[in-house]
Amino acid sequence: MKRVFIPRHFQKLIAIITILLSAVFQSNGQQTKPSATGYVPVNGIKVYYETYGEGKPIILLHGAFMTIGMNWGELIPILSKNRKVIAIEMQGHGHTQFSERKLSHTTLASDVVGVMDYLKIDSADVVGYSFGGEVAYEFAIQNPKRLRKLVIISSTYKSDGWQPEINDAFKDMKPELFDGSPMKAAYEAVAPDKTKWKSFVQQMLSNAGESFNMGDSNIAKISSPVLLIAGDNDGLDKIELAKTYKLLGGSVIGDFVGIPRSLLAIVPGQTHVTLMMETGVISGYLESFLK
């Protein structure tokens, strides 16, 4: 068998993710059961969703390689107390089938619209983390009338929004890097075809290696209020993040003109992975911004 060389810093990254996510699973996990689950036929695939609670709708879009429970298990019980939560698993993730369909932000955002149409939701707040944040940006650009408020957690609308090391990392990543990871275990627990794991990971890595830019002018046209949440050491280029905030109407002298509708929160001492474990902090920001 050919031995696969995996750079040491990649091995360390996956080890850290494994420890952190395993701690989450063992401590709390997803304790709230969905009020409904199902599959929506849209754009040639069937997209899996779960709903929780009642009230104004809020849509959750997970990060790369994650499932609903892995990404949102701690937040759903809090959000669903007074909101209707719709959590979606995107192409190839969790319960949603792997497909050879071209993986793109545009298509995935269109899938979200399809789920909304199926559930008869005219408009909603949308929260996206990491890869899900990229899709959420695209959704906001393409469907302004379907969006109430937008929350982007540790994500960007362009490749240059990440620090160079992040983009460089995907050039050398191989599917074998994820063997034994919580992501693979979660996939195998619910995937309709467990044999597609390697193909799914390769598809995601190929997509991550492609440069993208949704356009500064498109971001500036987003009229809905936007909350940007980032960890101070989460891999985002903070200079680019500040530029993004300015495009959204922020970075003003609040004492002169008032606080803008869009907000920026940078959580100290947090990485891309640990940020999502700060349940109290994230839920506090969401409650204040979305109410």
DAMOUR-V714716 format. One record per residue. N is the residue number from 0. RES is the residue in one letter. PHI is phi in degrees with one decimal (none if undefined). OMEGA is omega in whole degrees, -180 to 180 (NA if undefined). Layout:
n:N res:RES phi:PHI omega:OMEGA
n:N res:RES phi:PHI omega:OMEGA
This chain:
n:0 res:M phi:none omega:-180
n:1 res:K phi:-70.3 omega:-180
n:2 res:R phi:-82.8 omega:-180
n:3 res:V phi:-94.6 omega:179
n:4 res:F phi:-85.4 omega:179
n:5 res:I phi:-119.9 omega:-180
n:6 res:P phi:-50.9 omega:-174
n:7 res:R phi:-60.1 omega:-178
n:8 res:H phi:-69.6 omega:175
n:9 res:F phi:-70.6 omega:178
n:10 res:Q phi:-60.6 omega:179
n:11 res:K phi:-64.4 omega:-179
n:12 res:L phi:-61.2 omega:-179
n:13 res:I phi:-64.8 omega:178
n:14 res:A phi:-62.3 omega:180
n:15 res:I phi:-64.5 omega:180
n:16 res:I phi:-60.7 omega:-180
n:17 res:T phi:-60.3 omega:-179
n:18 res:I phi:-63.4 omega:-177
n:19 res:L phi:-66.0 omega:-178
n:20 res:L phi:-68.7 omega:177
n:21 res:S phi:-62.7 omega:179
n:22 res:A phi:-63.4 omega:178
n:23 res:V phi:-63.6 omega:-178
n:24 res:F phi:-60.6 omega:-175
n:25 res:Q phi:-75.2 omega:-175
n:26 res:S phi:-86.6 omega:-174
n:27 res:N phi:-127.9 omega:-178
n:28 res:G phi:72.6 omega:-178
n:29 res:Q phi:-88.9 omega:-173
n:30 res:Q phi:-98.5 omega:-180
n:31 res:T phi:-87.2 omega:179
n:32 res:K phi:-86.5 omega:-179
n:33 res:P phi:-67.3 omega:176
n:34 res:S phi:-78.1 omega:178
n:35 res:A phi:-157.7 omega:174
n:36 res:T phi:-137.2 omega:178
n:37 res:G phi:174.4 omega:179
n:38 res:Y phi:-123.2 omega:179
n:39 res:V phi:-113.4 omega:175
n:40 res:P phi:-73.5 omega:-178
n:41 res:V phi:-152.0 omega:176
n:42 res:N phi:52.2 omega:174
n:43 res:G phi:88.8 omega:176
n:44 res:I phi:-132.8 omega:176
n:45 res:K phi:-112.3 omega:-176
n:46 res:V phi:-93.3 omega:-179
n:47 res:Y phi:-85.6 omega:177
n:48 res:Y phi:-141.3 omega:171
n:49 res:E phi:-133.3 omega:176
n:50 res:T phi:-122.1 omega:-179
n:51 res:Y phi:-141.2 omega:171
n:52 res:G phi:67.1 omega:180
n:53 res:E phi:-135.4 omega:179
n:54 res:G phi:129.3 omega:179
n:55 res:K phi:-65.1 omega:-175
n:56 res:P phi:-73.6 omega:173
n:57 res:I phi:-134.4 omega:-176
n:58 res:I phi:-103.4 omega:-179
n:59 res:L phi:-110.6 omega:180
n:60 res:L phi:-119.5 omega:-172
n:61 res:H phi:-76.9 omega:176
n:62 res:G phi:-83.0 omega:-178
n:63 res:A phi:-59.9 omega:176
n:64 res:F phi:69.7 omega:-174
n:65 res:M phi:-102.7 omega:174
n:66 res:T phi:-111.8 omega:178
n:67 res:I phi:-58.4 omega:-177
n:68 res:G phi:-64.4 omega:-178
n:69 res:M phi:-63.8 omega:-176
n:70 res:N phi:-87.0 omega:-168
n:71 res:W phi:-116.5 omega:-175
n:72 res:G phi:-55.3 omega:-179
n:73 res:E phi:-82.2 omega:-175
n:74 res:L phi:-91.0 omega:-177
n:75 res:I phi:-57.0 omega:179
n:76 res:P phi:-59.4 omega:-180
n:77 res:I phi:-76.9 omega:-177
n:78 res:L phi:-65.7 omega:-174
n:79 res:S phi:-77.7 omega:178
n:80 res:K phi:-65.0 omega:-180
n:81 res:N phi:-140.5 omega:178
n:82 res:R phi:-136.1 omega:170
n:83 res:K phi:-88.6 omega:-177
n:84 res:V phi:-96.3 omega:175
n:85 res:I phi:-117.1 omega:-180
n:86 res:A phi:-105.1 omega:-175
n:87 res:I phi:-116.7 omega:171
n:88 res:E phi:-105.3 omega:-173
n:89 res:M phi:-78.4 omega:-175
n:90 res:Q phi:-42.6 omega:176
n:91 res:G phi:81.2 omega:-176
n:92 res:H phi:-93.0 omega:174
n:93 res:G phi:53.4 omega:-178
n:94 res:H phi:-76.8 omega:-177
n:95 res:T phi:-78.9 omega:-173
n:96 res:Q phi:-61.7 omega:170
n:97 res:F phi:-72.2 omega:180
n:98 res:S phi:-142.8 omega:175
n:99 res:E phi:-76.8 omega:177
n:100 res:R phi:-53.1 omega:180
n:101 res:K phi:-54.9 omega:-180
n:102 res:L phi:-85.1 omega:-179
n:103 res:S phi:-147.0 omega:178
n:104 res:H phi:-60.8 omega:-178
n:105 res:T phi:-62.4 omega:-179
n:106 res:T phi:-67.1 omega:-179
n:107 res:L phi:-65.3 omega:176
n:108 res:A phi:-65.6 omega:177
n:109 res:S phi:-66.1 omega:176
n:110 res:D phi:-61.2 omega:179
n:111 res:V phi:-61.3 omega:178
n:112 res:V phi:-60.7 omega:179
n:113 res:G phi:-61.7 omega:177
n:114 res:V phi:-65.7 omega:178
n:115 res:M phi:-61.1 omega:179
n:116 res:D phi:-61.5 omega:-178
n:117 res:Y phi:-62.7 omega:-179
n:118 res:L phi:-90.2 omega:178
n:119 res:K phi:58.1 omega:177
n:120 res:I phi:-107.6 omega:-178
n:121 res:D phi:-70.9 omega:-179
n:122 res:S phi:-151.1 omega:-177
n:123 res:A phi:-157.8 omega:166
n:124 res:D phi:-77.5 omega:-178
n:125 res:V phi:-128.0 omega:179
n:126 res:V phi:-120.7 omega:180
n:127 res:G phi:-129.2 omega:178
n:128 res:Y phi:-110.9 omega:174
n:129 res:S phi:56.1 omega:178
n:130 res:F phi:-57.0 omega:177
n:131 res:G phi:-65.1 omega:176
n:132 res:G phi:-67.9 omega:176
n:133 res:E phi:-62.9 omega:178
n:134 res:V phi:-65.0 omega:179
n:135 res:A phi:-63.8 omega:176
n:136 res:Y phi:-59.1 omega:-179
n:137 res:E phi:-63.0 omega:177
n:138 res:F phi:-58.6 omega:-179
n:139 res:A phi:-62.7 omega:-179
n:140 res:I phi:-69.3 omega:-173
n:141 res:Q phi:-84.9 omega:-172
n:142 res:N phi:-134.8 omega:-175
n:143 res:P phi:-59.2 omega:-178
n:144 res:K phi:-77.4 omega:180
n:145 res:R phi:-94.3 omega:-175
n:146 res:L phi:-108.7 omega:173
n:147 res:R phi:-93.7 omega:177
n:148 res:K phi:-130.9 omega:-176
n:149 res:L phi:-121.9 omega:176
n:150 res:V phi:-122.4 omega:180
n:151 res:I phi:-113.7 omega:-179
n:152 res:I phi:-109.8 omega:176
n:153 res:S phi:48.2 omega:-178
n:154 res:S phi:-153.6 omega:-176
n:155 res:T phi:-150.0 omega:180
n:156 res:Y phi:-102.4 omega:180
n:157 res:K phi:-152.5 omega:-178
n:158 res:S phi:-58.4 omega:-178
n:159 res:D phi:-70.0 omega:176
n:160 res:G phi:-74.8 omega:175
n:161 res:W phi:-93.0 omega:173
n:162 res:Q phi:-67.2 omega:-175
n:163 res:P phi:-52.0 omega:-178
n:164 res:E phi:-62.9 omega:179
n:165 res:I phi:-67.2 omega:-180
n:166 res:N phi:-64.4 omega:180
n:167 res:D phi:-66.2 omega:-176
n:168 res:A phi:-60.8 omega:-176
n:169 res:F phi:-69.3 omega:-179
n:170 res:K phi:-68.2 omega:-176
n:171 res:D phi:-110.7 omega:-178
n:172 res:M phi:-70.0 omega:178
n:173 res:K phi:-124.3 omega:179
n:174 res:P phi:-55.7 omega:-178
n:175 res:E phi:-62.1 omega:180
n:176 res:L phi:-60.8 omega:-175
n:177 res:F phi:-95.6 omega:178
n:178 res:D phi:-61.6 omega:180
n:179 res:G phi:79.9 omega:-178
n:180 res:S phi:-86.3 omega:175
n:181 res:P phi:-61.2 omega:179
n:182 res:M phi:-62.2 omega:179
n:183 res:K phi:-68.7 omega:179
n:184 res:A phi:-62.6 omega:180
n:185 res:A phi:-65.6 omega:178
n:186 res:Y phi:-63.0 omega:-177
n:187 res:E phi:-67.1 omega:-180
n:188 res:A phi:-73.9 omega:-173
n:189 res:V phi:-133.7 omega:-175
n:190 res:A phi:-62.2 omega:179
n:191 res:P phi:-66.1 omega:178
n:192 res:D phi:-140.1 omega:-174
n:193 res:K phi:-67.1 omega:-179
n:194 res:T phi:-73.8 omega:-177
n:195 res:K phi:-90.5 omega:-176
n:196 res:W phi:-53.6 omega:-177
n:197 res:K phi:-62.7 omega:179
n:198 res:S phi:-65.2 omega:179
n:199 res:F phi:-62.5 omega:-179
n:200 res:V phi:-62.6 omega:180
n:201 res:Q phi:-63.5 omega:178
n:202 res:Q phi:-62.3 omega:-180
n:203 res:M phi:-66.8 omega:180
n:204 res:L phi:-66.6 omega:178
n:205 res:S phi:-63.2 omega:178
n:206 res:N phi:-64.1 omega:-179
n:207 res:A phi:-65.6 omega:-180
n:208 res:G phi:-80.3 omega:-180
n:209 res:E phi:-91.0 omega:177
n:210 res:S phi:-70.0 omega:178
n:211 res:F phi:-147.3 omega:178
n:212 res:N phi:-157.9 omega:-178
n:213 res:M phi:-80.6 omega:173
n:214 res:G phi:97.8 omega:178
n:215 res:D phi:-58.1 omega:-177
n:216 res:S phi:-64.2 omega:178
n:217 res:N phi:-69.7 omega:178
n:218 res:I phi:-65.4 omega:-179
n:219 res:A phi:-65.2 omega:-179
n:220 res:K phi:-84.7 omega:179
n:221 res:I phi:-64.7 omega:-176
n:222 res:S phi:-91.9 omega:179
n:223 res:S phi:-72.6 omega:175
n:224 res:P phi:-61.5 omega:-179
n:225 res:V phi:-127.6 omega:173
n:226 res:L phi:-110.1 omega:176
n:227 res:L phi:-101.3 omega:177
n:228 res:I phi:-119.8 omega:-180
n:229 res:A phi:-143.3 omega:170
n:230 res:G phi:-86.7 omega:-177
n:231 res:D phi:-66.9 omega:179
n:232 res:N phi:-130.8 omega:-174
n:233 res:D phi:-98.2 omega:178
n:234 res:G phi:95.6 omega:176
n:235 res:L phi:-76.5 omega:173
n:236 res:D phi:-75.3 omega:-173
n:237 res:K phi:-70.1 omega:174
n:238 res:I phi:-67.9 omega:177
n:239 res:E phi:-67.1 omega:178
n:240 res:L phi:-64.0 omega:178
n:241 res:A phi:-63.5 omega:178
n:242 res:K phi:-64.9 omega:178
n:243 res:T phi:-61.6 omega:-180
n:244 res:Y phi:-60.3 omega:179
n:245 res:K phi:-66.8 omega:177
n:246 res:L phi:-59.7 omega:-178
n:247 res:L phi:-86.8 omega:177
n:248 res:G phi:99.6 omega:-179
n:249 res:G phi:-91.8 omega:-180
n:250 res:S phi:61.7 omega:179
n:251 res:V phi:-111.7 omega:174
n:252 res:I phi:-89.5 omega:-173
n:253 res:G phi:-58.3 omega:180
n:254 res:D phi:-67.9 omega:-180
n:255 res:F phi:-90.8 omega:-171
n:256 res:V phi:-117.6 omega:-178
n:257 res:G phi:92.5 omega:-180
n:258 res:I phi:-79.9 omega:179
n:259 res:P phi:-68.0 omega:-179
n:260 res:R phi:-70.3 omega:177
n:261 res:S phi:-89.9 omega:-174
n:262 res:L phi:-131.9 omega:179
n:263 res:L phi:-129.3 omega:177
n:264 res:A phi:-129.3 omega:175
n:265 res:I phi:-113.2 omega:-175
n:266 res:V phi:-89.8 omega:-176
n:267 res:P phi:-71.8 omega:175
n:268 res:G phi:68.7 omega:-176
n:269 res:Q phi:-127.2 omega:175
n:270 res:T phi:-100.9 omega:179
n:271 res:H phi:-61.5 omega:-178
n:272 res:V phi:-81.5 omega:-174
n:273 res:T phi:-69.5 omega:-179
n:274 res:L phi:-56.1 omega:-178
n:275 res:M phi:-72.3 omega:176
n:276 res:M phi:-89.3 omega:178
n:277 res:E phi:-85.0 omega:-173
n:278 res:T phi:-57.9 omega:-178
n:279 res:G phi:-62.9 omega:-180
n:280 res:V phi:-66.3 omega:-178
n:281 res:I phi:-62.3 omega:-179
n:282 res:S phi:-64.5 omega:178
n:283 res:G phi:-64.3 omega:177
n:284 res:Y phi:-63.1 omega:-178
n:285 res:L phi:-63.2 omega:-178
n:286 res:E phi:-60.7 omega:-179
n:287 res:S phi:-67.5 omega:-176
n:288 res:F phi:-78.1 omega:-172
n:289 res:L phi:-88.2 omega:-176
n:290 res:K phi:-69.6 omega:NA
